[in-house]
Amino acid sequence: MAAGLVALHREILLFAVVGLAIGGLDDFLVDLLFLVRRCWRNVAIYARHPRMTTATLPASSKPGRIAIFIPAWREADVIGSMLRHALARWPADDYRMFVGLYPNDPQTIDIVAPIAAGEPRIIVGINPKLGPSTKADCLNVLWRAMLAEEGRTGNMFKAVVLHDAEHVVSDVNRLATQSRVGQRIWSNTIRI
């Protein structure tokens, strides 16, 4: 009996060692491929061309509009100030903010409606389902609203940005993380 348990113990240990070795070898190969590619790029690419960064990224030859998706469920406390701040920080009109709302969230609707009234940069999408639902469900409503806006205006959107209602645009953060779409520079967002 004891000899059988010892043999079983050895077989289990052998199985574990082989499994760990295979997993470790797999990780080692991925790391090795990364290091080889990095060295090759340093020698073959960056020796001839400067590194591309967001600061040196050339403007797009085909600039396009940006769709900013903002799903909102019970965001009445923060969405009004966020929308007003974003409109002030992004005075250009080459973007649209698509705000996803729910019919059973009247507080958020009451905050967004007066800001969106007469403001062509804000497009409100009301989810046909009662909230809360998944964020993906709300984003699908915003996607359909974006497609309808493309069909209405004939202008395609070049990028979609996901933005939370509790985030605001910050110039300080833009200095650290800039990205270009077309001719404009857009900042990331920070949580306050």
C-alpha positions as CSV (number, residue, x, y, z in Angstrom):
1,M,0.0,0.0,0.0
2,A,2.7,2.5,1.0
3,A,4.7,1.6,-2.1
4,G,1.7,2.3,-4.3
5,L,1.2,5.7,-2.6
6,V,4.9,6.5,-3.2
7,A,4.6,5.6,-6.9
8,L,1.4,7.6,-7.2
9,H,3.2,10.6,-5.6
10,R,6.1,10.3,-8.0
11,E,3.8,10.1,-11.0
12,I,1.8,13.2,-9.9
13,L,5.1,15.1,-9.3
14,L,6.4,14.0,-12.7
15,F,3.2,15.2,-14.3
16,A,3.4,18.6,-12.5
17,V,7.1,19.0,-13.5
18,V,6.4,18.3,-17.1
19,G,3.4,20.7,-17.2
20,L,5.4,23.5,-15.5
21,A,8.3,22.9,-17.9
22,I,6.1,23.1,-21.0
23,G,4.4,26.3,-19.6
24,G,7.8,27.8,-18.8
25,L,9.2,26.9,-22.2
26,D,6.2,28.6,-23.9
27,D,6.7,31.8,-21.8
28,F,10.5,31.7,-22.5
29,L,9.9,31.4,-26.3
30,V,7.5,34.4,-26.3
31,D,10.0,36.5,-24.3
32,L,12.8,35.4,-26.7
33,L,10.8,36.4,-29.7
34,F,10.1,39.8,-28.2
35,L,13.7,40.4,-27.4
36,V,14.9,39.3,-30.9
37,R,12.3,41.5,-32.6
38,R,13.2,44.4,-30.4
39,C,16.9,44.1,-31.1
40,W,16.2,43.7,-34.9
41,R,14.1,46.9,-34.8
42,N,16.8,48.8,-33.0
43,V,19.4,47.7,-35.5
44,A,17.4,47.7,-38.8
45,I,14.7,50.2,-38.3
46,Y,15.6,52.8,-35.7
47,A,19.1,53.2,-37.0
48,R,17.7,54.6,-40.2
49,H,14.4,56.2,-39.1
50,P,13.6,58.2,-35.9
51,R,11.0,56.6,-33.6
52,M,7.5,57.7,-34.2
53,T,5.7,59.2,-31.2
54,T,2.4,60.9,-30.9
55,A,4.2,64.3,-30.9
56,T,5.8,63.5,-34.3
57,L,2.9,61.6,-35.9
58,P,2.0,63.4,-39.1
59,A,-1.5,64.6,-39.7
60,S,-3.7,62.3,-41.5
61,S,-4.2,62.8,-45.2
62,K,-7.9,61.9,-44.7
63,P,-9.0,63.6,-41.5
64,G,-12.3,62.5,-40.1
65,R,-14.8,63.1,-37.3
66,I,-14.7,61.4,-33.9
67,A,-17.6,59.7,-32.2
68,I,-17.5,59.9,-28.4
69,F,-19.7,57.3,-26.8
70,I,-20.8,58.1,-23.2
71,P,-23.1,55.4,-21.7
72,A,-24.9,56.9,-18.7
73,W,-27.0,55.1,-16.1
74,R,-27.7,57.1,-12.9
75,E,-25.0,59.6,-13.8
76,A,-27.1,62.7,-12.9
77,D,-24.5,63.9,-10.4
78,V,-21.6,64.1,-12.8
79,I,-22.7,64.1,-16.4
80,G,-23.9,67.7,-16.6
81,S,-20.6,69.2,-15.6
82,M,-18.7,66.7,-17.7
83,L,-20.6,67.6,-20.8
84,R,-20.3,71.3,-20.3
85,H,-16.6,71.0,-19.6
86,A,-16.0,68.8,-22.7
87,L,-17.9,71.3,-24.9
88,A,-15.8,74.1,-23.6
89,R,-12.5,72.2,-24.0
90,W,-13.3,70.9,-27.4
91,P,-14.6,73.9,-29.3
92,A,-14.2,72.4,-32.7
93,D,-17.1,70.7,-34.4
94,D,-15.4,67.7,-35.9
95,Y,-16.7,65.3,-33.2
96,R,-20.1,64.2,-31.8
97,M,-20.8,63.1,-28.3
98,F,-23.3,60.3,-28.3
99,V,-24.9,60.0,-24.8
100,G,-26.7,56.8,-24.0
101,L,-29.6,57.2,-21.6
102,Y,-32.4,54.9,-20.2
103,P,-36.1,55.7,-20.1
104,N,-36.3,54.8,-16.4
105,D,-33.5,57.2,-15.4
106,P,-35.4,60.6,-15.5
107,Q,-32.8,62.4,-13.3
108,T,-30.0,61.8,-15.9
109,I,-32.4,62.7,-18.8
110,D,-33.4,65.9,-17.0
111,I,-29.7,66.9,-16.7
112,V,-28.7,66.0,-20.3
113,A,-31.8,67.3,-22.2
114,P,-31.2,71.0,-21.6
115,I,-27.5,70.7,-22.4
116,A,-28.2,68.7,-25.6
117,A,-31.0,71.1,-26.7
118,G,-29.7,73.1,-29.6
119,E,-26.2,71.6,-29.3
120,P,-25.4,69.7,-32.6
121,R,-22.3,68.1,-31.0
122,I,-24.4,66.1,-28.5
123,I,-26.7,63.3,-29.8
124,V,-28.8,61.5,-27.3
125,G,-29.7,57.8,-27.7
126,I,-32.5,56.4,-25.5
127,N,-32.2,52.7,-24.9
128,P,-35.5,51.0,-25.6
129,K,-34.8,48.6,-22.6
130,L,-35.2,49.7,-19.0
131,G,-32.0,50.1,-17.1
132,P,-29.8,49.0,-15.8
133,S,-28.6,46.8,-18.6
134,T,-25.1,45.9,-19.7
135,K,-22.8,48.7,-20.9
136,A,-22.5,46.8,-24.2
137,D,-26.2,47.1,-24.6
138,C,-26.0,50.9,-24.2
139,L,-23.0,51.1,-26.5
140,N,-25.0,49.2,-29.2
141,V,-27.7,51.9,-29.0
142,L,-25.0,54.6,-29.4
143,W,-23.5,52.6,-32.3
144,R,-26.8,52.6,-34.1
145,A,-27.2,56.3,-33.4
146,M,-23.8,56.9,-34.9
147,L,-24.7,55.0,-38.0
148,A,-27.9,57.0,-38.3
149,E,-25.9,60.2,-38.0
150,E,-23.5,59.0,-40.7
151,G,-26.5,58.3,-42.9
152,R,-28.1,61.6,-42.2
153,T,-25.0,63.7,-42.8
154,G,-23.1,61.6,-45.3
155,N,-19.9,62.0,-43.2
156,M,-18.3,58.9,-41.8
157,F,-16.7,58.8,-38.4
158,K,-13.0,57.9,-38.4
159,A,-12.7,56.9,-34.7
160,V,-14.9,55.9,-31.7
161,V,-13.8,57.0,-28.2
162,L,-15.4,55.4,-25.1
163,H,-15.8,58.0,-22.4
164,D,-17.2,57.6,-18.9
165,A,-19.6,60.2,-17.5
166,E,-17.4,60.7,-14.4
167,H,-14.3,61.5,-16.4
168,V,-13.4,65.0,-17.6
169,V,-11.0,66.2,-20.2
170,S,-7.7,67.5,-18.8
171,D,-5.0,69.6,-20.5
172,V,-2.4,68.2,-18.0
173,N,-3.2,64.6,-19.1
174,R,-3.2,65.6,-22.8
175,L,0.5,66.6,-22.4
176,A,1.4,63.1,-21.2
177,T,-0.8,61.1,-23.6
178,Q,-1.7,62.7,-26.9
179,S,-3.2,60.9,-29.9
180,R,-4.0,62.4,-33.3
181,V,-6.9,61.6,-35.5
182,G,-6.9,63.7,-38.6
183,Q,-5.7,67.3,-37.9
184,R,-6.8,67.6,-34.3
185,I,-5.1,66.5,-31.1
186,W,-7.4,64.8,-28.6
187,S,-6.6,64.3,-24.9
188,N,-7.2,61.2,-22.8
189,T,-9.4,61.5,-19.8
190,I,-8.6,61.4,-16.1
191,R,-10.8,60.4,-13.2
192,I,-11.5,63.2,-10.7
